[in-house]
Amino acid sequence: MGSEMCIRDRFLLGNERSGIAGVGKSKKKIEKIIAAAQQERGIGEGKLWDDPEFRGKVSAVSSKLSALENTNLRMLAAEAAGKTVGPEASILKINGTEIEQSLNELFMEALGNFAAPYEPEGLNIDANLDPVEPEYGRGVMTEHLLRRAATIYGGTNEVQRDIIAKHVLGL
């Protein structure tokens, strides 16, 4: 029973880690970031999307996301061929959570001051006020703070790196 339990636990952890990658969600977030960056920022400020440095950051994260998607697809193909998810799932977990955090930071940069509006009246559920931030920016700060925990659950990224070093690289 002990080895059967260990196999089941590894299977569950492998699938949890591969699910944390969140490729589809991150692809949609990139679209939202670009849309937010293409909005006028303020009087005379222009659009953040016109800044080549910002576009470069989005491009760099997009490239990492494409690599993550390919790794995820390779792992799914291996599972479909009857292979079990091994410690390679740790790669998905590490990269997926780090990409998501980078995207959240870019989204907040694109939103500028609207990333964390101060609305004490909005804390009153009976208040009938329009939100300050644009609709596409609602919840971005909350999501950013919540998703920071993703580097901890499913095994911290540092633990995942140790798993990769031992079981994948043989160190």
Phi, psi and omega in degrees: 000326181300312181290327177295319178296317181297318179296315179297316180298318178297320178299312181296316179296320178299318179288326176297315182293322179289329177289332180293339183305320174057043184300311182299316179297319180292324178297318178293323180295323178300318178300318180293322179296314180298316179298318179294320182289341179272000177274151175296134183276320183179178182299119178075001182270340181073202183250139178298330181296339177285349180276114182298331178294317179294315178300323178297320178296316179296318180297318180297316179291324178298321178296316177298321179294321177298318178296319178297318179298318178296319177297318179298317180294321177298319180293320178294322178295321178296318177297318179297332179275004176095004178275152179270153177286125181254204181294349177299336178300336178298327178298318179297317182296311182299305184294321180298314181290322179290322176296316181298320178295319177298318180296319179297321178294319177295322180296316178295322176297319180293327180281338181061229182297339181281355180293328182218069181291145176266110182227076182299330179293331181291345177286342178275116184297335181275353180293139181245060184249146174285143178293154181284317186281158176294154184304321182291350180257358182294131175082002183296315180295316178301315178299317180300313182292320179295316185286348173299328180292342181296339177282352180256308182287154187078010182098126182302154180299328178294318177296320179297322178295322176296319178299315179297315181299318183282311191266332180264313183268347179070029180271000000 
